């Protein structure tokens, strides 16, 4: 008789993880008494103050209900009705939001082929010829994902070059930051260094994947913040439009204080440190750095225990650079199916041969080292 081993926690998505206890405590604290609805509350006021400390004195925060909503509101605020949005071919807005920017925002997405999820300034410059062609969507926004959908991170210099070419072409720059914390932890920098200081104009600031419960924020960076002010007029226009767009797109929470409380728990209260690497670092940093470390442990474990040289054998091949909290790998389909009996995860793409498949393994703020080691052991058993 076959003995079924106990199930392991999932490696399918960091969305599967529970909310961090500090986030839940912040929501409970925000639940005391009455507060004015729709963001006119003391908790959201503290979030506004904290966002100015974290991103720059001119930054504005607009809590929303989810990440897709944050992206739709951001892109619609930055683009005219006839505009287009330059994205990577694997961008979440292009592949996993059911056409929401196009259906809801009325925008045309302009995808670029990517390498490990990243695009280059040359990819953006190729759209320059469409700026004045009335038969084509006007490229109005460059939207970048940091960290990318393939678990990679844009280095600071690369991101700076991308924002410069976009601004030179008259385009605003948006960052889908559902995992911005993971990117900042990987690069060892603050959130401001990764956005404002590089000329980014608007950020969809993630929370749910980094210990939040639900809700994100649209952060418009200040017109005078950053090295060259970014797309100053576009920022001012976006900040003026978002309150109306947020309501029109059903992203304005009536009890916004509960969304704001979660973001405050992650960013820290006004006056706290905005970055750091120790126990006194903000919760967003500690959660993201831990998730990244668990992904590196998983990569090293499968390569040491179940891997083979790239392209050969019947073991595991890590297919993408592991720079944040995701591990992409190929292994035999049969082994992947056996391993999935122990822990849930998703297939991503076809493998090198018909009998192999590329999978994605995600780590989260609460992934434990012993869970990673047990998963590696289960992978060895599945391959056996």
Buried (B, 14 or more C-beta within 10 A) or exposed (E): EEEEEEEBBBBBBBEBBEBBEBBBEBBEEBEEEEBEEBBEBEBBBBBBBBBBBBBBEBBBBBBBBBBBBBBBBBBBBBBEEEBBBBBBBBBBBBBEBEEBBBEBBEBBBBBBEBEBBBBBBEBBEBBBEBBEEEEBBBBBBBBBBBBBBBBBBBBBEBBBBBBBBBBEBEBBBBBBBBBBBBBBBBBEBBBBBBBBBBBBBBBBBBBBBBBBBBBBBBBBBBBEBBEEBBBBEBBBBBBEBBBEBBEEBEBBBEBBBBBBBBBBBBBBBBEBEBBBEEEEBBBBBBBBBBBBBBBBBBBBBBBEBBBBEEEEEEBBBBBBBBBBBBBBBBBBBBBBEBBBEBBBBEBBEEBBEEEBBBBBBBBBBBBEEEBBBBBBBBBBBBBE
